């Protein structure tokens, strides 16, 4: 099994951590989406990462579909069996992924537009969403237990991405999020090593 990924991608980090947690031996394949390699396009017509390719050649994407696949096929469940608790975890994951969507929109606006064409109002709107959602997380921190779930992994990936791309811009007034990230790193070093990196 292979996971086509980028080391800086929070979505890639989430599914790579999930595969490890679920006990699935998945080879990470570094993939440059800008170069649009044939191996990626053959597996995923959208040309996006992460994309999981099973030993049988089944391609699974996007990150939430991969998470559900890993939950069904792994040795360890990533989501609670109880419907109410499962929904809570799935909503946490959706919130964290949504924040990452906004952060990536900011990054792409800055990276791919000429400086004179950067739309600051768009960036500000995305950052407002990020700030509001981070404040919500700070006020509604998920319960941390020894049993991690898909929501925890999405949060760890998000906080890793913030640390990588937006250091010093999100931490003020959010001590619980900072502590959670540090505790995750200390408690799960093997998963922390898979968080977004340059």
Buried (B, 14 or more C-beta within 10 A) or exposed (E): BBBBBBBBBBBBBBBBBBBBBBEBEBEBBEBEBEEEBEEBEEBBEEBBBBBBBBEEEEBBBBBBEBBBBBBEBBEBBBBBEEEEEBEBBBEBBEBBBBBBBBBBBBBEBEEEEEEEEEEEEEBEBBBEBBBEBBEEBBEEEBEEEEEBBBBBBBBBBBBBBBBBBBEEEBBEEBEEBBEBBEEBBEEBEEBBEBBBEE
